[in-house]
Structure formats: C-alpha cells, structure tokens
Amino acid sequence: MGRKAYTLILVLLLLLSSVLHGNDKLIVYNAYITNNMSVWKTVIDRLQKQEKMSSESILALVNYQYGYIGWCIGEDRIPEAERYIALTWENLALLEETGYNLSMVYAYKSALYGYEIGIAALRAPFIGRKSIKYAERSVETDPANYFGWLQLGNIQFYMPTVFGGSEKEALRFFLKAKTLLEENREALCQNWNYLHLLTLIAQAYSDIKDYRSARLYYETILKIEPRFQLIKDELYPNVLQHFRN
C-alpha cells in the first residue's frame, strides 16, 4: 500500500470516528430531553464493548455512564447502578494511567463516591471525605474546569445541613460552573450537561424559595430546548404554582 493511500485511509477513519462520536452525543442529548433512557443505555453498552478507544472517547463514555448512573439511582435501580459504577471506575483507571485530563478524572471520581453514598448513606462517614477531596483536587488541578465546580455544588446540595451542606453554597458553585462552561459557546449546543446544570441551578433556587429566579431559569431552559420533557411537564409547572396561590 502506498503512503498516499495509507494516509487517505487514516484520514477517513479519523473522520468516521468523529462522525460517530458526534452522533453519540446527539443521541444521548435527545435521550436526555425525552427521558428515553433505554436509548441512552444502548449507546453506553455499545461503546463499552469497543476496543482501542481513544482517551477522548473513553472520557465521553464516562460522561454518558455518569448520567445514566444518576438516573438509575433516581429510579431505584440499584443493582444496575452498581454495575455501571464498577465499569466507570475501570474506565477512569485507564485515563488516570495515561494522565489524560486528570482534572476531569478527579471530578468523576468525586461523583462516583457521591453516587455510592446515594446508594448506601451509611457509608457517608467513610467515603464522603473522598468525594470532597477529589472535587477539590479537580479544581486545584484546573480551576477552569466547570465540572469540578459542579461536583463541589453537588456535594453541598445533597449533603444534609447538619453535616455542613448548604443549598446557598451549592448555588454559588453551580453558578461558578455555569460561568466557566459558558465561556466556550460552541460546547453548549445540544449538550445534556449544560441543560442539567441549568436545571440544578433552577432547583437550587426553588429549594431556597427564590421562585422568581427558578422560574426565569426554567424559562431560559425551555427557550434553549422547548422539547425538554422534565422541565416542560413537571418542574416548570410546579414552580408556577407558587405564583397562582
């Protein structure tokens, strides 16, 4: 095979990989806004079976697994959540071995420890500090990584007040994450993480009884994505009730 032919094949393979990665991102995004988690699961199961994935692709898979695990826990599908948590730990180990984007690796480690607490709250005294440590290490490694600040916000949001949790402090971290994420406008398009972050901010405002700000955020989300079922059918109508009574 000549050098030109080899180069052409390599370029085509790279383009194909890029297209497939883009399709997965869009599929997951549409699954998120329509709550079609069976489709989401299909994507992560297919990617998990692939061999010789790039570090970038593994990190994308970790993100999709992270989202699916959260849904599983919310739906009380604990054995399924535990299975995907184990797979995600393995993927993070691969990334950490190569030193790829360690700030994100640390942020996902923080999230996984948080999920493990969500599954078994009695483990909080033993692993809660690990979740905090890795979130802090994430933002220390890269202060511009919105995802590390998001995890700091999640810790404050879900930690009981008696143990130091604060919805106002969570909101501060979420808003910091939003500012950082919005610095890259191209990354916001059809990005389930962005809609999720905006939803967390709206929920935090609602929890501190700032319903006006919560309503504004829900309206902003619906302007970005009018099809977002969770907001359109549940969260936005719920917050509107506070303006009708």
Summary of the structure (lengths in Angstrom):
residues: 245
radius of gyration: 19.1
end to end distance: 75.2
largest distance: 75.4
contacts: 743
relative contact order: 0.07
helix: 84%
strand: 0%
